[in-house]
Amino acid sequence: MSTNNSSGDLYQQIYRKLLVVVPDLQSIEESGKSIVAGFMDLNLDVLKRGTDKTVIALSHYYRHPSGDSVADPDMEIAVYPSRGIAEALTYQDTIGYRVVYSQGGTMVDVRAKRDLNQFLNQWLDNLIQQGHCIPTQTEIPVFEAVESATAASHVTH
């Protein structure tokens, strides 16, 4: 009998929450960003896309006093759309780096798998509550910013 705490259900929950944060995940080609006032920006990078599996990276960056941008956290996530599941692969922050699968996927760190997927599930809850949503590239109005800057420069001259 399946319970709400079973691993399969956790991976389905992660997948569903991921689609709230990145509704057009399968159509984003390379990267995306969500900016919500008062919260750290959320970055998305598509690392690999296959027929059955997509690997993405989700990250927050903060400005270190040295001026460097530091990822905290930065997670790689495997998404299996046809199965309706997603799982954490790696986690990196200022303290360290953890990986679920090593040696070409032949070794599984069971504790890291549990911890990272529980963290990812909670992080996605937080991102949803904060209002993060990464749009497709076609929704990013880059041309409007250029037009606005051009119009502003004509007004001041």
Buried (B, 14 or more C-beta within 10 A) or exposed (E): EEEEEEEEEBBBBBBEBBBEBBBBBEEBEEEBEBEEEEBBEBBBBBEEBEEEBBBBBBBBBEEEEEEEEBBBBBBBBBBBBEEEBBBBBBBBBEEEEBBBBEEEEEEEBEEBBBBBBEBBBEBBEEBBEBEBBBBBEEEEEEEEEEEEEEEEEEEEE
